[in-house]
Amino acid sequence: MLRLRSSARLLRKAQRVLPTMTRGLSGAASAARSTSLLHPLPGLDLPPCLPDQLARLPTRITTLPNGVRVASEDVPGPTACVGVFVASGSIHESPESAGATHLLEKLAFKDTAHRSHMQIVQEVEATGGNVGASASREQMVYSYDTLKAYIPQAVEVLLDSVRNPLFIQDEVDRQLALTREEVQEVQKNPEKFLQEVLNLVGYEGAIANPLIAPEEALEIINADIIRKFYHENFTADRVVLAASGVDHQQLLDVAEPLLSDWHKGSPVETPKSTYTGGDFRHKAESDMTHVALAFEVPGGWLKERDATIMTVIQTLMGGGGSFSSGGPGKGMHSRLYLRVLTRYHDVQSFSAFSNVYDSTGLFGIYLTTPPDFVAKAVDIAVQELIAIATPGQVTEVELTRAKNSTISSVLMNLESRVIVAEDIGRQLLTYGSRKPIDHFLQCMEELTLDDIT
């Protein structure tokens, strides 16, 4: 009973105090609202901002007597990446060696003259590293990323894998079986299938050589064919060893003894390709129709300014799926999302794409729609491409947003050591040097509406 009376007294006291507290809080809130957060607080000194771009690290390049180029950028941090880049791809295949590039990718890091595949796996695991290989129409890439302390071991394992493959027939047969399954899966994936077919239909010559091994080639190819293709194309003058996060002299000390006896091949003329255009139709078991509409970008990467313009236009057009979202040039703010996907609900996907090579390339729109809407969807795609080239159809705000988005994407990608190493290697194979990133950024910043029309 005493406790209840005490509680009642406290409650009556609180009722008398609360109105006073409320008035005080209201006054404080009013005072706080009198200072707008839209303007800097008075009397507050802000520290100076960091520059938009920090100083660039130099790319050091050494050419060995046999023609192998060793290049590196000593990016600070605990990890590093080293890669071997070879100017060899499906464009260098003949009818007899068709599919060799695809199989070389599959046979990467398998048995060598000094190690079994299991030994390679164990040594890579011991360093906490990751290895990988990728093939394209013009280049082959083998990479190894790990902690800096293990770079000597990484370089030795990497170069042994690239320089001394055995191509044992049993292993080739296993990879052929896996490749057949992969080819069948690609045929069930409309987007991948069309991206491959575009090159076969659009070109005559080397670019039209299939990157994904055709089924008829898989019935013929064997270890001897792969070995012959390898020795003809993997020559010292067509090889770059590129690394990021590694001291250049340390890289040379480890790599030069392993590279100095690599034989230098005879000069090879780049295989020729001619853009012809074409039309391809394939009946598939699908409820949707997939369309890729593209045209040539003459000059490819070698015409740097045109390639840069194309990259910004791709960001500007953007696109995505019917449930896509994201930032400028990727999702909701891009032209194709706002002008197509939000207006035409029959369109399931609608995106700009590009396939760029050293001296040519393709740019276009990939779309997915029900069969009864295909004619309209293709017409929309044509109109969107025409709109980009029509003065007054693209605003300065859109272009600025696309340029900023592209620049942001490039700089963020270059924070990855793997991508830095790849950028070094691919540029050396394409340009013969590594152009500073500021060169490309300046080109993007200087683009005007007149450049894209």
C-alpha positions as CSV (number, residue, x, y, z in Angstrom):
1,M,0.0,0.0,0.0
2,L,2.9,2.3,0.8
3,R,4.5,1.5,-2.5
4,L,1.3,2.4,-4.4
5,R,0.9,5.7,-2.7
6,S,4.6,6.5,-3.5
7,S,4.0,5.6,-7.1
8,A,0.9,7.9,-7.2
9,R,2.9,10.8,-5.9
10,L,5.6,10.3,-8.5
11,L,3.0,10.1,-11.2
12,R,1.4,13.4,-10.1
13,K,4.9,15.0,-10.0
14,A,5.8,13.8,-13.5
15,Q,2.5,15.2,-14.8
16,R,3.5,18.7,-13.5
17,V,7.1,18.4,-14.9
18,L,6.4,17.0,-18.4
19,P,4.7,20.1,-19.8
20,T,7.7,22.2,-18.8
21,M,10.1,19.7,-20.4
22,T,8.0,19.6,-23.6
23,R,8.1,23.3,-23.9
24,G,11.9,23.3,-23.5
25,L,12.4,20.5,-26.1
26,S,10.1,22.4,-28.5
27,G,12.2,25.5,-28.1
28,A,15.4,23.6,-28.7
29,A,14.0,21.9,-31.8
30,S,13.0,25.3,-33.1
31,A,16.4,26.7,-32.5
32,A,18.0,23.7,-34.3
33,R,15.7,24.2,-37.3
34,S,16.9,27.8,-37.6
35,T,20.3,26.5,-38.9
36,S,19.8,25.0,-42.4
37,L,21.9,21.9,-43.2
38,L,21.9,23.0,-46.8
39,H,24.7,25.4,-46.0
40,P,28.1,24.9,-44.2
41,L,27.9,25.4,-40.4
42,P,29.4,28.8,-39.4
43,G,32.8,28.9,-37.9
44,L,33.7,25.3,-39.0
45,D,36.9,24.9,-40.9
46,L,36.8,22.0,-43.4
47,P,40.0,20.1,-44.2
48,P,41.3,20.3,-47.8
49,C,39.9,17.6,-50.0
50,L,42.0,14.9,-51.6
51,P,42.7,15.2,-55.3
52,D,40.3,13.4,-57.6
53,Q,43.2,11.2,-58.7
54,L,46.3,10.2,-56.8
55,A,49.7,10.0,-58.5
56,R,49.9,7.2,-61.0
57,L,52.4,4.4,-60.5
58,P,54.8,3.9,-63.5
59,T,54.6,0.8,-65.6
60,R,58.2,-0.5,-66.1
61,I,58.9,-2.6,-69.2
62,T,61.9,-4.7,-70.1
63,T,62.3,-6.5,-73.4
64,L,64.5,-9.6,-73.3
65,P,66.9,-10.4,-76.1
66,N,64.5,-13.1,-77.5
67,G,61.6,-10.6,-77.7
68,V,59.7,-11.5,-74.5
69,R,58.4,-8.4,-72.8
70,V,58.4,-8.2,-69.0
71,A,56.2,-5.4,-67.5
72,S,55.1,-4.5,-64.0
73,E,53.4,-1.9,-61.8
74,D,54.4,-2.0,-58.2
75,V,50.9,-1.5,-56.7
76,P,51.1,-1.3,-52.8
77,G,49.4,-3.9,-50.8
78,P,49.9,-7.5,-49.6
79,T,48.8,-9.3,-52.8
80,A,50.1,-9.5,-56.3
81,C,49.1,-10.9,-59.7
82,V,51.3,-12.2,-62.5
83,G,50.1,-13.3,-66.0
84,V,51.4,-14.6,-69.3
85,F,49.7,-13.0,-72.3
86,V,50.1,-14.5,-75.8
87,A,49.2,-13.0,-79.1
88,S,47.4,-16.2,-80.2
89,G,43.8,-17.0,-80.6
90,S,41.2,-18.5,-82.9
91,I,42.1,-16.0,-85.6
92,H,45.3,-17.9,-86.0
93,E,43.6,-21.3,-86.5
94,S,43.5,-23.0,-89.9
95,P,40.7,-25.4,-90.9
96,E,43.0,-28.3,-89.7
97,S,43.5,-26.7,-86.2
98,A,40.0,-25.4,-85.6
99,G,39.2,-25.6,-81.9
100,A,42.8,-25.6,-80.8
101,T,42.4,-22.3,-78.9
102,H,39.4,-23.6,-77.0
103,L,41.2,-26.8,-76.0
104,L,44.3,-24.9,-75.0
105,E,42.2,-23.0,-72.5
106,K,40.8,-26.3,-71.1
107,L,44.3,-27.8,-70.9
108,A,45.8,-25.0,-68.9
109,F,47.7,-25.9,-65.7
110,K,47.6,-29.6,-66.6
111,D,50.6,-32.0,-66.7
112,T,53.9,-30.4,-67.6
113,A,57.4,-31.8,-68.2
114,H,58.2,-31.1,-64.6
115,R,54.9,-31.4,-62.7
116,S,51.8,-33.4,-62.7
117,H,48.4,-31.6,-62.6
118,M,48.0,-32.7,-58.9
119,Q,51.4,-31.2,-58.0
120,I,50.4,-27.9,-59.6
121,V,47.2,-27.9,-57.7
122,Q,49.0,-28.6,-54.4
123,E,51.6,-25.9,-55.0
124,V,49.0,-23.3,-55.8
125,E,47.0,-24.2,-52.8
126,A,50.1,-24.0,-50.6
127,T,50.5,-20.3,-51.6
128,G,46.8,-19.5,-51.1
129,G,46.7,-18.5,-54.8
130,N,44.3,-18.7,-57.7
131,V,45.1,-19.6,-61.2
132,G,43.1,-19.3,-64.4
133,A,43.2,-19.2,-68.2
134,S,41.0,-17.6,-70.8
135,A,41.0,-17.6,-74.5
136,S,39.7,-15.0,-77.0
137,R,39.9,-14.5,-80.7
138,E,43.2,-12.7,-80.6
139,Q,44.9,-13.5,-77.2
140,M,45.4,-16.2,-74.6
141,V,45.8,-15.3,-70.9
142,Y,47.2,-17.4,-68.1
143,S,47.2,-15.8,-64.6
144,Y,48.2,-16.5,-61.0
145,D,47.3,-14.2,-58.1
146,T,48.6,-14.7,-54.6
147,L,50.4,-13.0,-51.7
148,K,53.5,-11.0,-52.6
149,A,55.7,-13.3,-50.6
150,Y,55.0,-16.2,-52.9
151,I,55.6,-14.4,-56.2
152,P,58.9,-16.4,-57.0
153,Q,57.0,-19.7,-56.6
154,A,54.0,-18.3,-58.6
155,V,56.2,-17.2,-61.5
156,E,57.9,-20.5,-61.6
157,V,54.7,-22.6,-61.6
158,L,53.0,-20.2,-64.1
159,L,55.9,-20.3,-66.6
160,D,56.3,-24.1,-66.3
161,S,52.6,-24.5,-67.0
162,V,52.7,-22.2,-70.1
163,R,56.1,-23.3,-71.5
164,N,56.2,-27.0,-70.8
165,P,52.7,-28.5,-71.4
166,L,52.7,-32.2,-72.3
167,F,49.3,-32.5,-73.9
168,I,48.9,-36.1,-72.9
169,Q,46.3,-37.7,-75.2
170,D,44.3,-39.2,-72.2
171,E,43.9,-35.7,-70.8
172,V,43.0,-34.2,-74.2
173,D,40.3,-36.9,-74.5
174,R,38.9,-35.9,-71.1
175,Q,38.8,-32.2,-72.0
176,L,37.2,-33.0,-75.4
177,A,34.4,-34.8,-73.6
178,L,33.9,-31.7,-71.3
179,T,34.1,-29.4,-74.3
180,R,31.4,-31.3,-76.1
181,E,29.1,-30.8,-73.1
182,E,30.0,-27.1,-73.0
183,V,29.2,-26.6,-76.7
184,Q,25.8,-28.2,-76.1
185,E,25.2,-25.9,-73.1
186,V,26.1,-22.8,-75.2
187,Q,23.6,-23.8,-77.8
188,K,21.0,-23.8,-75.1
189,N,22.0,-20.3,-74.0
190,P,20.6,-17.9,-76.6
191,E,22.7,-14.9,-75.6
192,K,26.0,-16.7,-75.7
193,F,25.1,-18.5,-78.9
194,L,24.1,-15.3,-80.7
195,Q,27.3,-13.5,-79.6
196,E,29.4,-16.2,-81.1
197,V,27.2,-16.4,-84.3
198,L,27.5,-12.6,-84.8
199,N,31.2,-13.0,-85.7
200,L,30.6,-16.0,-88.0
201,V,27.9,-14.1,-89.9
202,G,29.3,-10.6,-89.8
203,Y,32.9,-11.3,-91.1
204,E,34.8,-13.2,-93.7
205,G,38.3,-14.3,-92.7
206,A,40.0,-14.8,-89.4
207,I,37.4,-13.1,-87.0
208,A,34.8,-15.6,-88.4
209,N,36.9,-18.5,-87.1
210,P,34.8,-19.9,-84.2
211,L,36.1,-19.4,-80.7
212,I,33.9,-22.1,-79.3
213,A,35.1,-25.3,-80.9
214,P,32.6,-26.5,-83.5
215,E,31.3,-30.1,-83.0
216,E,32.8,-31.3,-86.3
217,A,36.3,-30.0,-85.2
218,L,36.0,-31.9,-81.9
219,E,35.8,-35.2,-83.9
220,I,39.1,-34.5,-85.5
221,I,41.3,-32.6,-83.1
222,N,43.9,-34.5,-81.1
223,A,47.0,-33.9,-79.0
224,D,49.3,-33.7,-82.0
225,I,47.2,-30.9,-83.7
226,I,47.1,-28.9,-80.4
227,R,50.9,-29.4,-79.9
228,K,51.6,-28.2,-83.5
229,F,49.4,-25.1,-83.1
230,Y,51.0,-24.3,-79.7
231,H,54.6,-24.5,-81.1
232,E,53.7,-22.4,-84.1
233,N,52.0,-19.6,-82.1
234,F,53.5,-19.5,-78.6
235,T,56.8,-17.9,-79.6
236,A,58.8,-15.4,-77.5
237,D,58.1,-12.4,-79.7
238,R,54.4,-12.8,-79.1
239,V,54.6,-13.2,-75.3
240,V,54.2,-10.7,-72.5
241,L,54.8,-11.4,-68.8
242,A,52.8,-8.8,-66.9
243,A,52.5,-8.3,-63.1
244,S,50.9,-5.9,-60.6
245,G,52.0,-5.5,-57.0
246,V,55.5,-6.7,-57.8
247,D,58.9,-4.9,-57.7
248,H,60.1,-4.9,-61.3
249,Q,63.7,-6.0,-60.6
250,Q,62.5,-8.8,-58.4
251,L,60.2,-10.0,-61.2
252,L,63.1,-9.9,-63.7
253,D,65.4,-11.7,-61.3
254,V,63.0,-14.6,-61.1
255,A,61.6,-14.6,-64.6
256,E,64.5,-13.9,-66.9
257,P,66.3,-17.2,-66.4
258,L,63.0,-19.0,-67.1
259,L,62.2,-17.0,-70.2
260,S,65.6,-16.4,-71.9
261,D,65.7,-19.7,-73.8
262,W,62.1,-19.4,-75.2
263,H,62.5,-19.6,-79.0
264,K,61.7,-16.5,-81.1
265,G,59.5,-17.3,-84.0
266,S,59.4,-15.9,-87.5
267,P,57.4,-12.7,-88.1
268,V,53.7,-13.4,-88.5
269,E,51.3,-11.2,-90.4
270,T,48.1,-10.6,-88.6
271,P,45.3,-12.7,-90.2
272,K,43.0,-10.5,-92.3
273,S,39.2,-10.1,-91.7
274,T,36.6,-8.3,-93.8
275,Y,33.3,-7.1,-92.4
276,T,30.5,-8.2,-94.7
277,G,27.4,-8.2,-92.5
278,G,24.8,-10.9,-92.8
279,D,21.6,-12.5,-91.4
280,F,21.2,-15.6,-89.3
281,R,18.1,-17.3,-88.1
282,H,17.9,-20.3,-85.9
283,K,14.8,-22.1,-84.7
284,A,15.0,-23.0,-81.0
285,E,12.7,-24.5,-78.4
286,S,11.9,-21.4,-76.5
287,D,8.9,-19.2,-75.7
288,M,10.9,-16.1,-76.4
289,T,12.7,-14.8,-79.4
290,H,16.3,-13.5,-79.0
291,V,17.7,-10.9,-81.4
292,A,21.1,-9.4,-81.8
293,L,21.3,-6.4,-84.1
294,A,24.9,-5.0,-84.7
295,F,27.1,-3.1,-87.0
296,E,30.8,-2.7,-87.5
297,V,33.1,-0.3,-85.5
298,P,36.0,0.1,-87.9
299,G,39.4,0.3,-86.4
300,G,38.7,-1.5,-83.1
301,W,41.0,-0.8,-80.2
302,L,43.7,0.6,-82.5
303,K,41.4,3.6,-83.1
304,E,41.5,4.6,-79.5
305,R,39.2,7.7,-79.7
306,D,36.5,5.8,-81.7
307,A,36.7,2.9,-79.2
308,T,36.4,5.4,-76.3
309,I,33.3,7.0,-77.9
310,M,31.7,3.6,-78.4
311,T,32.4,2.7,-74.7
312,V,30.6,5.9,-73.5
313,I,27.7,5.3,-75.9
314,Q,27.3,1.8,-74.6
315,T,27.1,3.2,-71.1
316,L,24.7,6.0,-72.3
317,M,22.3,3.5,-73.9
318,G,22.6,0.9,-71.1
319,G,19.6,-1.3,-70.8
320,G,18.9,-4.5,-68.9
321,G,16.1,-6.9,-68.1
322,S,12.5,-6.2,-67.3
323,F,13.3,-6.4,-63.6
324,S,16.7,-4.7,-63.9
325,S,17.7,-1.8,-61.6
326,G,20.9,0.1,-61.0
327,G,22.7,3.3,-61.5
328,P,23.2,5.6,-64.6
329,G,24.1,3.7,-67.7
330,K,23.3,0.4,-66.1
331,G,19.6,0.3,-65.1
332,M,16.8,2.7,-64.4
333,H,18.5,5.9,-65.6
334,S,19.8,4.6,-68.9
335,R,18.1,5.5,-72.2
336,L,17.1,2.0,-73.1
337,Y,15.6,1.3,-69.7
338,L,13.6,4.6,-69.6
339,R,12.7,4.7,-73.3
340,V,12.0,1.0,-73.9
341,L,11.8,-1.3,-70.9
342,T,9.4,0.9,-69.0
343,R,7.2,1.6,-72.0
344,Y,6.9,-1.8,-73.7
345,H,6.0,-4.5,-71.3
346,D,6.4,-7.2,-74.0
347,V,10.2,-6.6,-74.0
348,Q,11.9,-8.8,-71.5
349,S,15.5,-7.5,-72.1
350,F,17.0,-4.7,-74.1
351,S,20.7,-3.9,-73.8
352,A,23.5,-2.3,-75.7
353,F,26.6,-4.5,-76.2
354,S,30.0,-4.4,-78.0
355,N,32.6,-7.0,-79.1
356,V,35.8,-5.1,-79.8
357,Y,39.0,-6.5,-81.4
358,D,42.3,-4.9,-82.3
359,S,41.3,-3.6,-85.7
360,T,37.5,-4.0,-85.9
361,G,34.5,-4.5,-83.7
362,L,30.8,-4.8,-83.4
363,F,28.3,-2.6,-81.5
364,G,24.6,-3.2,-81.2
365,I,21.5,-4.1,-79.2
366,Y,20.5,-7.5,-77.8
367,L,16.8,-8.0,-77.0
368,T,14.4,-10.7,-75.9
369,T,10.7,-10.6,-76.6
370,P,7.7,-12.8,-77.4
371,P,7.6,-13.9,-81.1
372,D,4.5,-11.8,-81.9
373,F,6.4,-8.6,-80.8
374,V,9.7,-9.2,-82.6
375,A,9.0,-7.0,-85.6
376,K,8.1,-4.1,-83.4
377,A,11.0,-4.7,-81.0
378,V,13.5,-4.7,-83.9
379,D,12.0,-1.5,-85.2
380,I,12.4,0.0,-81.7
381,A,16.1,-1.1,-81.7
382,V,16.7,0.6,-85.0
383,Q,15.0,3.8,-83.9
384,E,17.1,3.9,-80.7
385,L,20.3,3.5,-82.7
386,I,19.2,6.2,-85.1
387,A,18.3,8.5,-82.2
388,I,21.8,8.3,-80.7
389,A,23.2,9.6,-84.1
390,T,20.6,12.3,-84.4
391,P,21.6,15.8,-83.2
392,G,19.4,17.0,-80.4
393,Q,18.2,13.6,-79.3
394,V,20.8,13.2,-76.5
395,T,21.1,15.9,-73.9
396,E,24.2,17.3,-72.3
397,V,23.0,15.9,-68.9
398,E,22.7,12.4,-70.3
399,L,26.2,12.5,-71.9
400,T,27.8,13.9,-68.7
401,R,26.2,11.2,-66.7
402,A,27.4,8.5,-69.1
403,K,30.9,9.9,-69.1
404,N,31.1,10.0,-65.3
405,S,29.7,6.5,-65.1
406,T,32.3,5.1,-67.6
407,I,35.2,6.9,-65.8
408,S,34.0,5.6,-62.5
409,S,33.8,2.1,-63.8
410,V,37.2,2.2,-65.3
411,L,38.9,3.5,-62.2
412,M,37.1,1.1,-59.9
413,N,38.2,-1.8,-62.1
414,L,41.8,-0.7,-62.0
415,E,41.7,-1.0,-58.2
416,S,41.9,-4.8,-58.8
417,R,45.5,-6.2,-59.2
418,V,44.2,-8.9,-61.5
419,I,42.7,-6.3,-63.8
420,V,45.8,-4.1,-63.7
421,A,48.0,-7.0,-64.8
422,E,45.5,-7.8,-67.5
423,D,45.4,-4.2,-68.7
424,I,49.2,-4.1,-68.9
425,G,49.5,-7.4,-70.8
426,R,46.7,-6.7,-73.3
427,Q,47.8,-3.2,-74.0
428,L,51.4,-4.3,-74.7
429,L,50.1,-6.9,-77.2
430,T,47.7,-4.4,-78.8
431,Y,49.6,-1.1,-78.8
432,G,53.2,-2.2,-78.0
433,S,53.2,0.0,-74.9
434,R,51.0,0.8,-72.0
435,K,49.1,4.0,-72.4
436,P,48.5,5.9,-69.1
437,I,44.9,5.8,-67.9
438,D,44.8,9.6,-67.9
439,H,45.1,9.4,-71.7
440,F,41.8,7.5,-71.9
441,L,40.1,9.5,-69.1
442,Q,41.0,12.8,-70.8
443,C,39.5,11.4,-74.1
444,M,36.3,10.6,-72.3
445,E,36.1,14.0,-70.5
446,E,36.6,15.8,-73.8
447,L,33.8,14.0,-75.6
448,T,31.0,16.3,-76.8
449,L,27.5,15.7,-78.3
450,D,28.9,16.2,-81.7
451,D,31.3,13.3,-81.2
452,I,28.6,10.8,-80.6
453,T,26.2,11.8,-83.4
